[in-house]
Amino acid sequence: MASRAEEWDALQSWVEAFACSERYDSAFLSDLLRVLKEAFVNALHHGNRNDERFPVTVMMTALGMEGVRVLLVEVRDCGAGFCLEDISDPTAEEFLLCSSGRGMYIIKSVASIDGVECNEDGCSIKLRFEPF
């Protein structure tokens, strides 16, 4: 999808249809949408720098592994990437009154980050939700 905030509505509808087909409960769907919105906004603003010429790609794969349901999500942009270790802790006293900077904290509160991969074509964050 294009790097436009308006694309969130289409992505949300797609995720809701996916969640319905996988029979996710409403609590998990709410968490999933919160995480995906943060990842989408990060890709749009930080990765693609709001340049509509660059796409944001979201891929989701539902698996059953040894009796446990797992959801793998990848969000890809065309940016140079980032290092997880360089992201400030928004719960640190000096950041408590900041109006932004909590996206990765929100993501990590719900999903496991399987990795950040960057190459000449862009950067992706890989997320794992289990169990749910």
N, C-alpha and C positions, 0 to 999 in steps of 0.2 A: 504494500500500500504506500501511497505517497506520504511524505513527511509533513502532514497537516494534522492539527489537533482534531479537526472534524472527522478524520478517519476512525477515531476511537469508537464512534457509534456503530460503524460497520464491523469493527473487530469485536466489540462487545456482543453484537447479535450472533456472530460466528461462534464465539466462545460459549454463549448460552445454548446454541443448537448442539455443539459438541458435548457440552455437559449433560444435556437432556439425553442424547444418544448413549452416553456412558452411565446414566442414572446417578449423577452426582447429587448429593443433597444440597439444600439451599445454603447451609452454613459453609460448606466447602466451596460452592460456587462464589459466594461473597468474598471469601479469602482469595480465591483464584483471580477474580476480577480486580481486586485491590492490587495484587502483585503484578498482574499484567499491565494495569494502567501505569503503575510506577515504571516498569521496564519499558513500556512503549514511550512514555514521556521522556525518559532518560535517553532512549535511542533517537527520538525526534530532536530534542534540544541539544544534548551533549554530543551525540554521535554524528548526526547529520546537520547539526547547526541550523535547523529550521529551513534547510534547502529542499524545496519540494521536488527537485530533480532526482533526489536520492530516495530509494525505497527503505521501508522498515519491513522486515519479514518476520512472521511469527509462525512457528511450527510446534505442534503438540502431538505427542504419541502416548497413548494409554496402553499399559502393559499389565499383565498379571505375572508376578514373579514369586514362585514358591508360596502361593496362596495369598500374597500381599499385592494389593493394587498400587501401581506406581504410575505417576504422570510425569513425563519428561517434556519440558518446554524449552524452546530456544528462541531468543529474540535477537535479530541481526540488524545492524545498521551499516553504514558506509564510512564510519569514523575510524580514527586511529586507535581507539581503545583506551583502556584505563587499567590501573593496577588496584586490585581489591585492597591491598595493604595500605595504599595511599589515601583511602577514603577516611575522612575524619569521623570520629564517634560523636553522633549528635546528642548523646546523653552526657557528654563532658560539659562541665560547668560553663566554659567559654562559648559553647554553641547552643545553650538552652533557649536563648531568646532569638535565635536566627529563624527567619521565616521559611527557609528551605534547607535542603541537605539531609533529609530523612529518608529518601527513596530507597537506598540500599538497606538501611536499617529495617524498614517496613518489609522489604522483600525477604531478608534473612529471618524475620520473625515468623514467617509462614513456610518458606521453602528452603531447601538446601541448595547452595550454589555449587554445582558440579564443576564449574570452571568458566573462565573467560578466555576466549580464543580470538586472536587478532592476526590478520594477514594483510596483504596488499589490497584485498577486496573489501575489507571492513572488519567489524568486530561483532562477536556474539557472546551472549551470556546464556549459560545452560543451567536450567533449574530443575530440581527434582522435588516432587511432592509425594511423600509416603510416610506412614499410611494415612489414609483419609477416609 
